[in-house]
């Protein structure tokens, strides 16, 4: 039991949260210790199990889905918390969890951009935690290169395989961490744009002569 990572999933009743629950529930390196929905969940006094909401998870994920609350999440003593929540919810909840020293994996776009001023235009809300944007890591193939496990975002099977690889391979995690720092130091958006433009030009020339 001690070798398994204690996982909390916030936004479990949504599609992404449900798929993530199903994947991690059968992973030998993970133990789901808490499932949470929105802050309003349970306001009517009813407690629902994850398997009540998703019958296919009966006998696999039978934990109750509770209202999202930072104190309740931290009480689960998680090693990592997945936020499968709307952007605005992640933006408010992540800082509280990070302040407690918890690893947060946010599946929304709440920390995707580096400029707080860009959020109203692109995501429709004011970002109130600008300092965290500088330290948040958002994975892009152009940035990550071989310092990450890249998966097809539209393939549940591929995402599952990627999560399993990272959870079960300590050497891979260490390699990605070390190479990630190297890639971050080398990466340039200007150079990336130039390389992309050159590639497009090359393709265009080939099409002209074909």
PAZAPA-4460 file (N, C-alpha, C; in steps of 0.05 Angstrom, whole numbers, plus 32768, in hexadecimal, padded with zeros to 4 digits):
% residues 210
    n_x    n_y    n_z   ca_x   ca_y   ca_z    c_x    c_y    c_z   seq   type   mol
   8011   7FE8   8000   8000   8000   8000   8011   8019   8000     1      X     A
   8029   8018   800E   803A   802F   8010   8047   8036   7FF6     2      X     A
   8049   8023   7FE3   8056   8028   7FCA   8043   8035   7FB6     3      X     A
   802A   8037   7FBD   8016   8043   7FAA   8012   8060   7FB0     4      X     A
   800F   8070   7F9B   800A   808C   7F9E   7FED   8091   7FA6     5      X     A
   7FE9   80A1   7FBA   7FCF   80A8   7FC3   7FC4   80BF   7FB2     6      X     A
   7FAE   80B9   7FA4   7FA3   80CC   7F90   7F88   80D6   7F97     7      X     A
   7F84   80F0   7F94   7F69   80FC   7F96   7F62   8108   7F7B     8      X     A
   7F49   8104   7F73   7F3F   810F   7F5A   7F28   8122   7F60     9      X     A
   7F2C   813B   7F58   7F17   814F   7F5B   7F0A   8153   7F40    10      X     A
   7EEF   8153   7F3F   7EE1   8153   7F26   7EDC   8137   7F1C    11      X     A
   7EDB   8124   7F2F   7ED8   8108   7F28   7EBE   8102   7F19    12      X     A
   7EA8   8110   7F1E   7E8F   8109   7F10   7E8E   8112   7EF3    13      X     A
   7EA1   8122   7EEA   7EA2   8129   7ECE   7EAE   8113   7EBD    14      X     A
   7EAE   8117   7EA2   7EB8   8103   7E90   7ED5   80FD   7E95    15      X     A
   7EE6   8113   7E96   7F03   810F   7E9A   7F08   8102   7EB5    16      X     A
   7EFA   810B   7ECA   7EFE   8100   7EE4   7EF7   80E3   7EE6    17      X     A
   7EE1   80DC   7ED8   7ED8   80C0   7ED9   7EEC   80AE   7ECA    18      X     A
   7EF6   80B7   7EB3   7F0A   80A7   7EA5   7F23   80A4   7EB5    19      X     A
   7F2C   80BA   7EC1   7F44   80B9   7ED2   7F40   80A6   7EE9    20      X     A
   7F28   80A7   7EF6   7F23   8095   7F0C   7F25   8078   7F03    21      X     A
   7F19   8072   7EEC   7F1A   8056   7EE2   7F36   804D   7EDD    22      X     A
   7F47   805F   7ED2   7F63   8057   7ECC   7F73   8053   7EE5    23      X     A
   7F71   8066   7EF8   7F82   8064   7F10   7F78   804F   7F23    24      X     A
   7F5F   8048   7F22   7F54   8034   7F35   7F61   8018   7F30    25      X     A
   7F69   8013   7F18   7F75   7FF9   7F11   7F93   7FFA   7F0E    26      X     A
   7F9F   8011   7F14   7FBC   8013   7F12   7FCA   800A   7F2B    27      X     A
   7FDD   7FF8   7F29   7FEA   7FEE   7F41   7FFA   8002   7F51    28      X     A
   8001   8019   7F44   8011   802D   7F51   8001   8044   7F5D    29      X     A
   7FE6   8041   7F5C   7FD5   8057   7F66   7FBF   804D   7F78    30      X     A
   7FB7   805E   7F8B   7FA1   8058   7F9C   7F90   8071   7F9E    31      X     A
   7F77   8070   7F94   7F65   8087   7F96   7F5B   8089   7FB3    32      X     A
   7F61   809F   7FC0   7F59   80A2   7FDC   7F43   80B7   7FE0    33      X     A
   7F3C   80C4   7FCA   7F27   80D8   7FCD   7F1C   80E1   7FB2    34      X     A
   7F02   80E4   7FB0   7EF5   80EE   7F98   7EE3   8106   7FA0    35      X     A
   7EE5   811B   7F90   7ED6   8133   7F96   7EC9   813E   7F7D    36      X     A
   7EB1   814B   7F82   7EA3   8158   7F6C   7EA4   8176   7F6F    37      X     A
   7E8F   8183   7F69   7E8E   81A0   7F6D   7E8B   81A8   7F8A    38      X     A
   7E8E   81C2   7F90   7E8A   81CB   7FAC   7E6D   81C7   7FB5    39      X     A
   7E5A   81C6   7FA2   7E3E   81C3   7FAA   7E35   81A6   7FAE    40      X     A
   7E46   8193   7FA6   7E3E   8177   7FA8   7E37   8170   7FC5    41      X     A
   7E21   8162   7FC8   7E19   8159   7FE2   7E09   816D   7FF2    42      X     A
   7E03   8184   7FE5   7DF4   8199   7FF3   7DD8   8190   7FFB    43      X     A
   7DCE   817D   7FEC   7DB3   8172   7FF2   7DB4   815C   8007    44      X     A
   7DCC   8157   8012   7DCE   8143   8027   7DD3   8127   801C    45      X     A
   7DD2   8123   8002   7DD6   8109   7FF6   7DF3   8103   7FF1    46      X     A
   7DFB   80EB   7FF6   7E17   80E2   7FF0   7E15   80CD   7FDA    47      X     A
   7E24   80D2   7FC4   7E24   80C0   7FAE   7E40   80B3   7FAB    48      X     A
   7E40   809A   7FA5   7E59   808C   7F9F   7E5F   8090   7F81    49      X     A
   7E79   808E   7F7B   7E81   8091   7F5F   7E73   807B   7F4E    50      X     A
   7E70   8064   7F59   7E63   804E   7F4B   7E45   8052   7F47    51      X     A
   7E39   8064   7F58   7E1D   806B   7F54   7E1A   807C   7F3A    52      X     A
   7E2E   808E   7F37   7E2E   80A0   7F20   7E36   8092   7F06    53      X     A
   7E49   807F   7F09   7E53   806F   7EF2   7E52   8052   7EF9    54      X     A
   7E3C   8045   7EF2   7E38   8028   7EF9   7E4F   8016   7EEF    55      X     A
   7E5C   801E   7EDA   7E72   800E   7ECF   7E89   800C   7EE3    56      X     A
   7E8A   801F   7EF7   7E9F   801F   7F0A   7E98   8010   7F24    57      X     A
   7E81   8003   7F24   7E79   7FF4   7F3C   7E8D   7FDE   7F42    58      X     A
   7E96   7FDE   7F5B   7EAA   7FCA   7F63   7EC6   7FD3   7F5C    59      X     A
   7EC9   7FE9   7F4E   7EE3   7FF3   7F46   7EE9   800E   7F54    60      X     A
   7ED6   8020   7F53   7ED8   803A   7F61   7EBE   803F   7F70    61      X     A
   7EBE   8037   7F89   7EA5   803A   7F99   7EA8   804F   7FAF    62      X     A
   7EBB   8061   7FAC   7EBE   8076   7FC0   7EA8   808B   7FBD    63      X     A
   7EA1   8099   7FD2   7E8E   80AF   7FD1   7E9A   80C7   7FC3    64      X     A
   7E89   80D6   7FB5   7E92   80EF   7FA8   7E89   8106   7FBA    65      X     A
   7E9D   8114   7FC5   7E97   812A   7FD8   7E9A   8145   7FCC    66      X     A
   7E91   8159   7FDA   7E93   8175   7FD1   7EB0   817D   7FD2    67      X     A
   7EB9   818B   7FBD   7ED5   8194   7FBB   7EDB   81A9   7FD0    68      X     A
   7EEE   81A3   7FE1   7EF6   81B5   7FF7   7F14   81AF   7FFC    69      X     A
   7F24   81C3   7FFC   7F41   81BF   7FFF   7F48   81B0   8019    70      X     A
   7F3B   81B7   802F   7F41   81AA   8048   7F3A   818C   8047    71      X     A
   7F24   8185   803B   7F1B   8169   8039   7F2E   815A   8026    72      X     A
   7F37   8167   8011   7F4A   815A   7FFE   7F64   8154   800C    73      X     A
   7F6F   8168   801B   7F88   8164   8029   7F86   8150   803F    74      X     A
   7F6E   814D   804A   7F6A   8139   8060   7F6E   811D   8055    75      X     A
   7F6C   8119   803B   7F70   80FF   802F   7F8D   80F8   802D    76      X     A
   7F9F   810B   8034   7FBC   8108   8033   7FC5   80FD   8018    77      X     A
   7FBE   810B   8003   7FC5   8101   7FE8   7FE2   8107   7FE1    78      X     A
   7FED   80F5   7FD0   8008   80FB   7FC4   8004   810D   7FAC    79      X     A
   7FED   810B   7F9F   7FE8   811C   7F88   7FCA   8120   7F85    80      X     A
   7FC2   8138   7F7B   7FA6   813E   7F76   7FA3   8145   7F59    81      X     A
   7F90   8137   7F4C   7F88   813E   7F30   7F70   8151   7F31    82      X     A
   7F72   8166   7F22   7F5C   8179   7F20   7F4F   8176   7F04    83      X     A
   7F39   8168   7F03   7F2A   8165   7EEA   7F12   8177   7EEC    84      X     A
   7F18   8191   7EF0   7F04   81A5   7EF6   7F04   81BB   7EE2    85      X     A
   7EEF   81CC   7EE1   7EEF   81E4   7ED0   7F07   81F6   7ED6    86      X     A
   7F0F   8207   7EC3   7F26   8218   7EC7   7F24   8228   7EE1    87      X     A
   7F0D   8235   7EE5   7F09   8247   7EFC   7F0C   8237   7F16    88      X     A
   7F01   821F   7F17   7F03   820F   7F30   7F20   8207   7F36    89      X     A
   7F2F   81FF   7F21   7F4B   81F8   7F25   7F5B   8210   7F2E    90      X     A
   7F55   8228   7F22   7F64   8240   7F29   7F61   8247   7F46    91      X     A
   7F4A   8241   7F52   7F45   8247   7F6E   7F50   8231   7F81    92      X     A
   7F4E   8218   7F79   7F55   8202   7F8A   7F72   81FB   7F8A    93      X     A
   7F7F   81FC   7F73   7F9B   81F4   7F71   7FAE   8202   7F85    94      X     A
   7FAB   821D   7F88   7FBE   822B   7F9A   7FBC   8221   7FB7    95      X     A
   7FA4   821B   7FC0   7FA1   8211   7FDB   7FAF   81F6   7FDF    96      X     A
   7FAE   81E5   7FCB   7FBA   81CB   7FCC   7FD9   81CD   7FCA    97      X     A
   7FE2   81DF   7FB8   7FFE   81E3   7FB5   800B   81EE   7FCE    98      X     A
   7FFC   8200   7FDB   8007   820D   7FF3   800B   81F8   8009    99      X     A
   7FFD   81E2   8008   8000   81CD   801B   8015   81B8   8013   100      X     A
   8022   81BE   7FFC   8037   81AC   7FF3   802E   8194   7FE3   101      X     A
   8016   8195   7FD9   800A   817F   7FCA   8011   8181   7FAD   102      X     A
   8016   816B   7FA0   801B   816B   7F83   7FFF   816D   7F75   103      X     A
   7FFD   8180   7F63   7FE3   8185   7F55   7FE7   8180   7F37   104      X     A
   7FD6   8170   7F2B   7FD6   816C   7F0E   7FBB   8177   7F04   105      X     A
   7FBC   818E   7EF8   7FA4   819C   7EF0   7F9E   8195   7ED2   106      X     A
   7F86   818A   7ECD   7F7F   8183   7EB2   7F70   8199   7EA3   107      X     A
   7F6C   81AF   7EB1   7F5F   81C6   7EA4   7F73   81D9   7E97   108      X     A
   7F6B   81F0   7E8F   7F7D   8204   7E83   7F83   821A   7E97   109      X     A
   7F7D   8216   7EB1   7F80   822B   7EC5   7F9C   8236   7EC7   110      X     A
   7FB0   8225   7EC1   7FCC   822E   7EC4   7FDC   822A   7EAA   111      X     A
   7FCD   822A   7E94   7FD9   8224   7E7A   7FE9   823C   7E6F   112      X     A
   7FDE   8254   7E72   7FEB   826C   7E68   7FFC   8279   7E7E   113      X     A
   8011   8288   7E75   8023   8295   7E88   801A   82B1   7E90   114      X     A
   8009   82BD   7E80   8001   82D8   7E85   7FE4   82D9   7E90   115      X     A
   7FE1   82E3   7EA8   7FC6   82E4   7EB4   7FB3   82F5   7EA4   116      X     A
   7FBE   830A   7E97   7FAC   831C   7E87   7FA0   830E   7E6F   117      X     A
   7FAA   82F7   7E67   7FA0   82E9   7E50   7F87   82D8   7E56   118      X     A
   7F82   82D3   7E6F   7F6C   82C1   7E77   7F50   82CB   7E71   119      X     A
   7F4A   82E4   7E75   7F2F   82EE   7E6F   7F29   82EA   7E51   120      X     A
   7F3C   82F0   7E40   7F38   82EE   7E23   7F35   82D1   7E1A   121      X     A
   7F46   82BF   7E24   7F47   82A4   7E1A   7F35   8290   7E29   122      X     A
   7F32   8296   7E43   7F23   8283   7E54   7F0B   828F   7E63   123      X     A
   7F08   82A9   7E61   7EF0   82B6   7E6C   7EF0   82BA   7E8A   124      X     A
   7F07   82BA   7E97   7F07   82C0   7EB4   7F21   82CE   7EBB   125      X     A
   7F20   82DD   7ED1   7F37   82EB   7EDC   7F49   82D9   7EEC   126      X     A
   7F62   82D7   7EE5   7F74   82C5   7EF4   7F80   82D4   7F0C   127      X     A
   7F7C   82CA   7F24   7F84   82D8   7F3C   7F9D   82CC   7F49   128      X     A
   7FAA   82BA   7F3C   7FC2   82AD   7F47   7FD9   82AE   7F33   129      X     A
   7FDF   82C6   7F2A   7FF3   82CA   7F16   800E   82BE   7F1D   130      X     A
   8018   82C0   7F36   8032   82B5   7F3D   8035   8297   7F37   131      X     A
   801F   8289   7F39   8020   826C   7F34   8023   8266   7F16   132      X     A
   801C   8278   7F05   801E   8273   7EE8   803B   8270   7EE0   133      X     A
   804D   827D   7EED   8069   827C   7EE6   8075   8260   7EEC   134      X     A
   806A   8253   7F01   8076   8239   7F09   8066   8221   7EFE   135      X     A
   804E   8226   7EF4   803E   8210   7EEA   804B   8204   7ED1   136      X     A
   8049   81EA   7ECF   8055   81DC   7EB8   803E   81D2   7EA7   137      X     A
   803E   81DA   7E8D   8029   81D1   7E7A   8037   81C2   7E64   138      X     A
   802F   81AA   7E5F   803D   8199   7E4B   8035   819F   7E2F   139      X     A
   8049   81A5   7E1E   8045   81A7   7E01   805B   8197   7DF4   140      X     A
   8055   8188   7DDF   806A   8179   7DD1   8082   818B   7DC9   141      X     A
   807C   81A4   7DBF   8091   81B5   7DB6   80A4   81BD   7DCD   142      X     A
   809A   81BD   7DE5   80AA   81C4   7DFC   80B7   81AB   7E08   143      X     A
   80A7   8197   7E0C   80AF   817F   7E1A   80C3   816E   7E0B   144      X     A
   80BF   816A   7DF1   80D0   8159   7DE1   80D2   813E   7DED   145      X     A
   80EB   8134   7DF1   80EE   8119   7DFC   80EF   8119   7E1B   146      X     A
   80E8   8130   7E27   80E8   8132   7E44   80CC   812D   7E4F   147      X     A
   80BB   8121   7E40   80A0   811C   7E49   8095   8102   7E3C   148      X     A
   8080   80F8   7E47   8071   80E2   7E3B   805A   80EE   7E2C   149      X     A
   805C   80ED   7E12   8047   80FA   7E01   8032   80E6   7DFA   150      X     A
   8018   80EE   7DFC   8002   80DC   7DF6   7FEE   80EA   7DE3   151      X     A
   7FDD   80DB   7DD7   7FC8   80E5   7DC7   7FB1   80EF   7DD9   152      X     A
   7FAC   8109   7DDA   7F97   8113   7DED   7F7B   8109   7DE7   153      X     A
   7F77   80FE   7DD0   7F5C   80F4   7DC8   7F5A   80D6   7DCC   154      X     A
   7F6F   80C9   7DD6   7F6E   80AC   7DDA   7F70   80A6   7DF7   155      X     A
   7F5A   809B   7E02   7F59   8093   7E1F   7F6E   807E   7E24   156      X     A
   7F71   806B   7E12   7F84   8055   7E15   7FA1   8060   7E16   157      X     A
   7FA7   8074   7E05   7FC1   8080   7E04   7FC7   808F   7E1D   158      X     A
   7FB3   809E   7E27   7FB7   80AE   7E40   7FBB   809B   7E57   159      X     A
   7FAC   8085   7E58   7FAF   8071   7E6D   7FCB   8065   7E6D   160      X     A
   7FD5   805F   7E55   7FF0   8053   7E53   8005   8067   7E5C   161      X     A
   8001   8080   7E55   8015   8095   7E5E   8015   8098   7E7C   162      X     A
   7FFE   8099   7E88   7FFC   809B   7EA6   8009   8083   7EB3   163      X     A
   8003   806B   7EA9   800F   8053   7EB4   802D   8053   7EB2   164      X     A
   8038   805C   7E9C   8055   805D   7E98   8062   806F   7EAD   165      X     A
   8056   8087   7EB0   8062   809A   7EC3   8060   8091   7EE0   166      X     A
   8049   8085   7EE7   8045   807C   7F02   8057   8064   7F0A   167      X     A
   805C   8053   7EF7   806A   8039   7EFD   8088   803A   7EF7   168      X     A
   8092   804E   7EEA   80AE   804F   7EE2   80BD   8067   7EEF   169      X     A
   80CA   8061   7F05   80D8   8076   7F14   80EE   8083   7F03   170      X     A
   80FC   8072   7EF4   8112   807B   7EE3   8108   808F   7ECE   171      X     A
   80F1   8088   7EC3   80E4   809A   7EAF   80DD   80B5   7EBB   172      X     A
   80D2   80B4   7ED3   80CA   80CD   7EE1   80E3   80DF   7EE5   173      X     A
   80F9   80D2   7EEE   8111   80E1   7EF3   811D   80EC   7ED9   174      X     A
   811C   80DC   7EC4   8127   80E6   7EAA   8117   80FD   7EA0   175      X     A
   80FD   80FB   7EA1   80EC   8111   7E98   80F0   812A   7EA8   176      X     A
   80F4   8127   7EC2   80F9   813E   7ED3   8113   814C   7ECC   177      X     A
   8128   813D   7EC9   8142   8148   7EC3   8143   8154   7EA7   178      X     A
   8139   8145   7E93   8139   814F   7E78   8125   8167   7E74   179      X     A
   8110   8167   7E84   80FD   817D   7E83   810A   8197   7E8A   180      X     A
   811B   8197   7E9E   8129   81B0   7EA6   813C   81B9   7E90   181      X     A
   8149   81A5   7E83   815B   81AC   7E6D   814C   81B7   7E55   182      X     A
   8135   81AB   7E4F   8125   81B4   7E38   811A   81D0   7E3E   183      X     A
   8112   81D5   7E56   8106   81EF   7E5D   811B   8205   7E5A   184      X     A
   8135   81FF   7E60   814A   8212   7E5E   8151   8218   7E40   185      X     A
   814D   8204   7E2F   8154   8206   7E13   813E   8211   7E02   186      X     A
   8125   820E   7E0B   810E   8213   7DF9   810B   8231   7DF4   187      X     A
   8103   8237   7DDB   80FD   8253   7DD3   80E4   8252   7DC1   188      X     A
   80D0   8262   7DC8   80B8   8263   7DB7   80BF   826E   7D9B   189      X     A
   80D1   8282   7D9B   80D9   828D   7D81   80E5   8278   7D6F   190      X     A
   80F8   8268   7D7A   8104   8253   7D6A   80F0   823E   7D62   191      X     A
   80DE   8237   7D74   80C9   8224   7D6D   80B8   822E   7D56   192      X     A
   80B1   8248   7D57   80A0   8253   7D42   80AF   8253   7D27   193      X     A
   80C9   8259   7D28   80DA   8259   7D10   80DC   823D   7D04   194      X     A
   80DF   8229   7D15   80E2   820E   7D0C   80C7   8204   7CFF   195      X     A
   80B1   820C   7D0C   8097   8205   7D01   8092   8212   7CE6   196      X     A
   8099   822C   7CE5   8096   823A   7CCB   80A7   822E   7CB5   197      X     A
   80BF   8226   7CBC   80D1   821A   7CA8   80C6   81FF   7C9F   198      X     A
   80BA   81F1   7CB1   80AE   81D7   7CAA   8096   81DB   7C98   199      X     A
   8085   81EF   7C9E   806E   81F4   7C8D   8077   81FD   7C71   200      X     A
   808C   820D   7C70   8097   8215   7C56   80A0   81FD   7C46   201      X     A
   80AE   81EB   7C53   80B8   81D3   7C46   80A2   81C3   7C3B   202      X     A
   808C   81BF   7C4A   8075   81B0   7C41   8068   81BE   7C29   203      X     A
   8066   81D8   7C2B   8059   81E8   7C16   8069   81E5   7BFB   204      X     A
   8083   81E6   7BFD   8094   81E3   7BE5   8092   81C7   7BD9   205      X     A
   8090   81B3   7BEA   808D   8198   7BE1   8072   8195   7BD2   206      X     A
   805D   81A1   7BDC   8043   819F   7BD0   8043   81AE   7BB4   207      X     A
   8052   81C4   7BB3   8054   81D3   7B9A   8061   81C3   7B83   208      X     A
   8074   81B3   7B8C   8084   81A4   7B78   807A   8187   7B74   209      X     A
   8064   8180   7B81   805A   8165   7B7F   8044   8163   7B69   210      X     A
***
